[in-house]
Amino acid sequence: RCQLFRCPLPSLERSELRARGRLWNGTFLEEFLDVENLELIVRAEVSVTSPRGNVVIKDAVAQMSVSLHLDPGVAVTAVPWWVLPLAALLGLALLALLVLGLWK
């Protein structure tokens, strides 16, 4: 999914801008489980809104490609539905035993 962000630049004295981003492994394992290779196109654009209109930016658009190769050895398995109720019941039973033991 695309994410748009804006940041104010108090001064434009530096001749380069840098942006960093992170790609979370879990996101790709959840969203693209059946895909082995994925190519992302990252596009950045710089625009300035100036009341004077005298600011000119050269090369205001940058684009790059990021290739992802998912490891087929990484197994993503969902928790079976019966594990959660069983864990809740065992937790309640343990709590009841603890309460009973401390009450006695």
C-alpha positions, 0 to 999 in steps of 0.5 A: 500500500502506498504511504504519503508523507509530508515534512516541512523543510525549514531551510534548503541550504543542503543540496541533497535530501534523504529519506529512509523507509523500512519494509517489515517482513511480517507484512510481506508474509501476511499479504503476499504469502503465495508470491516468491518474488516481488518487485516494488517501485519506490517513487519520491517527489519533492515539491515546494509551495512558496508564496514568492514562487522563486524556488526551482527544484531540479530532479524533483522526482526520483524512482527506484526498484526494490526486488524482494525474494521471499525464502520458501524455507520460512514456514508461516503457519496459522494457529489452529482455532482450537488452541486458543479456547484450550489455552483459555480453559487451561489458564482458568483451571490453573487460576482456580487451582491457585485460588483454591490452594491459597484459600486452604 
